[in-house]
Amino acid sequence: MVVTNISDFRKDIKSYFDRVAINFETLIINRGKDSGIVVISLEEYNSLMATNYELSSRMNERRLDAAIDKFKNGNTISKDLIED
């Protein structure tokens, strides 16, 4: 995570955006007392939205929790991939 203020951000905006886009870093721009902006890459945003969608349904949340529990308890199977 990178934290800066608005003045420093303005001075080197390209460098900050490159760090967010290339290194998938989160950028926080402080704008004063208890005020700020968070900048994330489009890929990170899309990932957060997909996770939010998956967890928006209580049934989906239960399925994911059950799958995680099975994995943690070693109750899994493996299959070989079929290659053409």
CYANA upper distance limits for C-alpha pairs under 8 A (distance plus 0.5 A):
  1 MET  CA     25 GLU  CA      6.06
  1 MET  CA     26 THR  CA      5.30
  1 MET  CA     27 LEU  CA      6.43
  1 MET  CA     28 ILE  CA      7.99
  2 VAL  CA     25 GLU  CA      7.45
  2 VAL  CA     26 THR  CA      6.64
  2 VAL  CA     27 LEU  CA      5.29
  2 VAL  CA     28 ILE  CA      6.66
  3 VAL  CA     27 LEU  CA      6.36
  3 VAL  CA     28 ILE  CA      5.24
  3 VAL  CA     29 ILE  CA      6.48
  3 VAL  CA     30 ASN  CA      7.82
  4 THR  CA      8 ASP  CA      6.94
  4 THR  CA      9 PHE  CA      6.93
  4 THR  CA     27 LEU  CA      8.18
  4 THR  CA     28 ILE  CA      6.86
  4 THR  CA     29 ILE  CA      5.57
  4 THR  CA     30 ASN  CA      6.70
  5 ASN  CA      9 PHE  CA      6.63
  5 ASN  CA     29 ILE  CA      5.65
  5 ASN  CA     30 ASN  CA      5.29
  5 ASN  CA     31 ARG  CA      6.94
  6 ILE  CA     10 ARG  CA      6.65
  6 ILE  CA     29 ILE  CA      6.54
  6 ILE  CA     30 ASN  CA      6.97
  6 ILE  CA     31 ARG  CA      6.74
  7 SER  CA     11 LYS  CA      6.99
  8 ASP  CA     12 ASP  CA      7.02
  9 PHE  CA     13 ILE  CA      5.76
  9 PHE  CA     16 TYR  CA      7.57
  9 PHE  CA     29 ILE  CA      7.90
 12 ASP  CA     16 TYR  CA      7.01
 13 ILE  CA     17 PHE  CA      6.66
 14 LYS  CA     18 ASP  CA      6.54
 15 SER  CA     19 ARG  CA      6.79
 16 TYR  CA     20 VAL  CA      6.92
 16 TYR  CA     27 LEU  CA      8.09
 17 PHE  CA     21 ALA  CA      6.54
 18 ASP  CA     22 ILE  CA      6.09
 18 ASP  CA     23 ASN  CA      8.08
 19 ARG  CA     23 ASN  CA      5.70
 19 ARG  CA     24 PHE  CA      7.35
 19 ARG  CA     25 GLU  CA      6.61
 20 VAL  CA     24 PHE  CA      5.42
 20 VAL  CA     25 GLU  CA      5.10
 20 VAL  CA     26 THR  CA      6.53
 20 VAL  CA     27 LEU  CA      7.20
 20 VAL  CA     39 VAL  CA      7.92
 20 VAL  CA     40 ILE  CA      6.58
 20 VAL  CA     41 SER  CA      6.26
 21 ALA  CA     25 GLU  CA      7.94
 21 ALA  CA     40 ILE  CA      8.17
 21 ALA  CA     41 SER  CA      5.73
 21 ALA  CA     42 LEU  CA      8.37
 24 PHE  CA     40 ILE  CA      7.73
 24 PHE  CA     41 SER  CA      6.70
 24 PHE  CA     44 GLU  CA      7.80
 25 GLU  CA     40 ILE  CA      7.45
 25 GLU  CA     41 SER  CA      8.30
 26 THR  CA     38 VAL  CA      7.54
 26 THR  CA     39 VAL  CA      6.50
 26 THR  CA     40 ILE  CA      5.63
 26 THR  CA     41 SER  CA      8.26
 27 LEU  CA     38 VAL  CA      6.18
 27 LEU  CA     39 VAL  CA      5.49
 27 LEU  CA     40 ILE  CA      7.04
 28 ILE  CA     36 GLY  CA      7.22
 28 ILE  CA     37 ILE  CA      6.18
 28 ILE  CA     38 VAL  CA      5.12
 28 ILE  CA     39 VAL  CA      6.88
 29 ILE  CA     36 GLY  CA      5.95
 29 ILE  CA     37 ILE  CA      5.60
 29 ILE  CA     38 VAL  CA      6.93
 29 ILE  CA     39 VAL  CA      8.47
 30 ASN  CA     35 SER  CA      6.78
 30 ASN  CA     36 GLY  CA      4.92
 30 ASN  CA     37 ILE  CA      7.12
 31 ARG  CA     35 SER  CA      5.75
 31 ARG  CA     36 GLY  CA      5.47
 31 ARG  CA     37 ILE  CA      7.98
 32 GLY  CA     36 GLY  CA      7.62
 40 ILE  CA     44 GLU  CA      6.79
 40 ILE  CA     45 TYR  CA      7.06
 41 SER  CA     45 TYR  CA      6.76
 42 LEU  CA     46 ASN  CA      6.60
 43 GLU  CA     47 SER  CA      6.67
 44 GLU  CA     48 LEU  CA      6.72
 45 TYR  CA     49 MET  CA      6.73
 46 ASN  CA     50 ALA  CA      6.65
 47 SER  CA     51 THR  CA      6.71
 48 LEU  CA     52 ASN  CA      6.55
 49 MET  CA     53 TYR  CA      6.60
 50 ALA  CA     54 GLU  CA      6.68
 51 THR  CA     55 LEU  CA      6.68
 52 ASN  CA     56 SER  CA      6.44
 53 TYR  CA     57 SER  CA      8.10
 54 GLU  CA     60 ASN  CA      6.69
 54 GLU  CA     61 GLU  CA      7.51
 55 LEU  CA     60 ASN  CA      6.69
 55 LEU  CA     61 GLU  CA      5.61
 56 SER  CA     60 ASN  CA      8.08
 56 SER  CA     61 GLU  CA      8.01
 57 SER  CA     61 GLU  CA      6.74
 58 ARG  CA     62 ARG  CA      6.73
 59 MET  CA     63 ARG  CA      6.81
 60 ASN  CA     64 LEU  CA      6.70
 61 GLU  CA     65 ASP  CA      6.65
 62 ARG  CA     66 ALA  CA      6.57
 63 ARG  CA     67 ALA  CA      6.67
 64 LEU  CA     68 ILE  CA      6.69
 65 ASP  CA     69 ASP  CA      6.67
 66 ALA  CA     70 LYS  CA      6.70
 67 ALA  CA     71 PHE  CA      6.74
 68 ILE  CA     72 LYS  CA      6.64
 69 ASP  CA     73 ASN  CA      6.64
 70 LYS  CA     74 GLY  CA      6.71
 70 LYS  CA     75 ASN  CA      5.42
 70 LYS  CA     76 THR  CA      7.01
 71 PHE  CA     75 ASN  CA      6.36
 71 PHE  CA     76 THR  CA      6.46
